[in-house]
Amino acid sequence: MIDYRSPSQLGVRPAAALSTAFLSQAFLWMFVGLLVTTGVGVLLSNLSDAQFARLASLWLPIVLLQLGLAFTLSLAIRRLPATAALGLFFVYAAAMGVTLGVVLRVYAPGSILTAGLSAASIFGAAALYGAVTKRDLTRLGAYLFMALVGI
């Protein structure tokens, strides 16, 4: 039987280098995921009114799919193969782009692109910072949360 407890539940602490590498990779994947979300949102904002009306009718099922994916990923993340989890993450990122694309249709495509690229840039910079300096990025969490609340 596989033990699904986390390392902290088992009383194990990972080496600082492993923790830094993991967080750098996590920030990198969030950077890519935000690029996918932004790209889908920008594509949707450039659709014709007729195409957008057809897609808008699917908005609720897409939101439900998105919630289902989030729920499924949170429950099964330790049992899923890494490639399947990554694929579901990108499906979730694209669904988030559809959700935001419908909501953000009232804004100019340039503002959507700017907001998405700036959010992705923050994660990309954090990934690069962690990979280059090999410093522990866990302390950034509190500062990034405060910045999120401030925004």
C-alpha positions, -999 to +999 in steps of 0.1 A: +000+000+000+013+034-009+017+060+019+003+093+006+013+114+036+033+145+030+070+147+040+061+170+069+035+145+081+062+119+081+087+141+100+110+144+070+125+178+058+138+180+023+172+194+015+172+232+008+185+225-027+156+202-035+131+226-020+145+255-041+145+234-073+109+223-066+097+259-061+116+271-091+099+245-112+065+253-097+070+290-106+080+280-141+049+259-146+027+287-132+044+311-157+036+288-186+000+282-173-006+319-170+007+323-206-019+297-217-047+314-198-037+348-212-034+335-248-069+319-246-084+350-231-069+372-258-080+348-286-116+349-272-116+387-270-108+388-307-137+366-318-165+380-339-198+387-321-214+356-337-186+333-326-185+349-292-223+344-287-219+307-295-190+303-271-208+324-244-236+298-244-210+273-233-197+295-205-215+277-176-205+242-187-169+254-190-170+270-155-184+237-141-156+218-160-131+241-144-145+236-109-146+198-115-109+199-127-098+218-096-117+194-073-103+164-091-068+176-092-068+185-055-081+150-046-060+129-070-028+149-074-007+124-054-021+094-074-019+109-109+011+104-131+030+136-135+022+139-172-015+134-166-015+160-138+004+185-161-020+179-189-050+185-166-032+216-154-031+230-189-067+221-196-076+240-164-054+269-175-072+270-209-106+267-192-096+296-170-087+316-201-122+309-215-138+319-183-118+351-181-122+357-219-159+358-216-158+380-185-131+403-199-148+408-232-158+443-221-121+453-218-097+461-246-076+431-257-044+451-250-053+454-213-061+417-211-027+409-227-009+434-204-025+420-173-018+384-182+018+390-193+026+410-162+012+382-140+031+356-160+063+377-158+061+377-120+061+339-119+088+338-146+110+362-127+106+342-095+114+310-113+145+325-128+155+341-095+152+308-077+170+288-104+199+313-107+205+322-071+195+288-056+179+306-027+149+294-008+117+310-023+093+301+005+098+335+021+085+352-011+050+337-004+041+362+023+053+391+002+035+380-029+003+375-009+006+410+005+011+423-031-020+403-042-041+419-014-026+453-023-035+450-059 
